[in-house]
Amino acid sequence: MAAATNVTTGVLTQHWAAAWWAFTVVVVVIGSGLQAWLTFTNDHPAATGGQRIHRTKIGGTAQQSMHGPGEQEITRSTVTGDLSQKQGRRSDAG
């Protein structure tokens, strides 16, 4: 790191044109790398789903399961058995 700082300082104080070219190249390379990383590591799908149970009497067990983003809700309902809601990523669906 010290060597890079020394070289950069030398270039900036002696060759301004080279410094600006180097700066431009670094900014373009870092910007391109960040853009690629953000594009290819985005594992969240654009569309979200939803599952809803509303005003329902369930005499047994109620289960909801989603693989991906979205909302699961049970409102104004009666469940006499167990209630289970699971949610995970698409890669967990395996």
C-alpha positions as CSV (number, residue, x, y, z in Angstrom):
1,M,0.0,0.0,0.0
2,A,2.8,2.3,0.8
3,A,4.5,1.7,-2.6
4,A,1.2,2.4,-4.4
5,T,0.8,5.6,-2.5
6,N,4.4,6.6,-3.3
7,V,3.9,5.9,-7.0
8,T,0.6,7.7,-7.1
9,T,2.0,10.8,-5.4
10,G,5.0,10.8,-7.8
11,V,2.7,10.6,-10.8
12,L,0.4,13.3,-9.6
13,T,3.2,15.8,-8.9
14,Q,5.1,15.2,-12.1
15,H,2.8,14.0,-14.8
16,W,-0.8,15.3,-14.5
17,A,-1.9,13.9,-17.9
18,A,-0.8,10.4,-16.9
19,A,-2.5,10.8,-13.5
20,W,-5.8,11.7,-15.1
21,W,-5.6,8.7,-17.5
22,A,-4.8,6.4,-14.6
23,F,-7.6,7.8,-12.5
24,T,-10.1,7.4,-15.4
25,V,-9.0,3.8,-16.0
26,V,-9.3,2.9,-12.3
27,V,-12.7,4.5,-12.0
28,V,-14.0,2.7,-15.1
29,V,-12.6,-0.7,-14.0
30,I,-14.0,-0.3,-10.5
31,G,-17.3,0.9,-11.7
32,S,-17.6,-1.9,-14.2
33,G,-16.7,-4.4,-11.6
34,L,-19.2,-3.1,-9.2
35,Q,-21.9,-3.0,-11.8
36,A,-21.2,-6.6,-12.8
37,W,-21.2,-7.8,-9.2
38,L,-24.5,-6.1,-8.5
39,T,-26.1,-7.5,-11.6
40,F,-24.9,-11.1,-11.2
41,T,-25.3,-11.4,-7.4
42,N,-28.9,-10.2,-7.4
43,D,-30.8,-13.4,-6.5
44,H,-34.1,-11.7,-5.7
45,P,-36.7,-12.1,-8.3
46,A,-38.5,-8.9,-9.4
47,A,-42.0,-10.2,-8.8
48,T,-43.3,-11.0,-5.4
49,G,-46.2,-13.4,-4.6
50,G,-48.6,-13.7,-1.8
51,Q,-50.8,-16.3,0.0
52,R,-53.8,-15.2,2.0
53,I,-56.4,-17.0,4.0
54,H,-59.2,-14.6,5.1
55,R,-62.4,-15.2,7.1
56,T,-62.1,-19.0,7.0
57,K,-62.8,-21.7,9.6
58,I,-60.2,-24.4,9.4
59,G,-61.0,-27.5,11.5
60,G,-57.5,-29.0,11.2
61,T,-54.1,-27.8,10.4
62,A,-53.3,-24.8,8.1
63,Q,-50.0,-24.7,6.2
64,Q,-48.6,-22.1,3.9
65,S,-45.2,-22.5,2.2
66,M,-43.5,-20.2,-0.3
67,H,-40.1,-20.3,-2.0
68,G,-39.2,-16.7,-2.6
69,P,-40.3,-13.3,-1.5
70,G,-43.9,-12.4,-0.8
71,E,-46.4,-12.2,2.0
72,Q,-48.3,-15.0,3.8
73,E,-51.1,-14.1,6.0
74,I,-54.1,-15.5,7.8
75,T,-56.6,-12.9,8.9
76,R,-59.9,-13.1,10.7
77,S,-59.8,-16.9,10.5
78,T,-60.2,-19.7,13.1
79,V,-57.7,-22.6,13.0
80,T,-58.4,-25.4,15.5
81,G,-55.3,-27.3,14.7
82,D,-51.7,-26.3,14.1
83,L,-50.7,-23.3,12.0
84,S,-47.5,-23.6,10.0
85,Q,-46.0,-20.9,7.7
86,K,-42.6,-21.5,5.9
87,Q,-40.7,-19.2,3.6
88,G,-37.4,-19.6,1.9
89,R,-35.3,-18.7,-1.1
90,R,-35.9,-20.3,-4.5
91,S,-32.6,-22.2,-4.1
92,D,-33.9,-23.9,-0.9
93,A,-36.7,-25.5,-2.9
94,G,-34.3,-28.2,-4.2
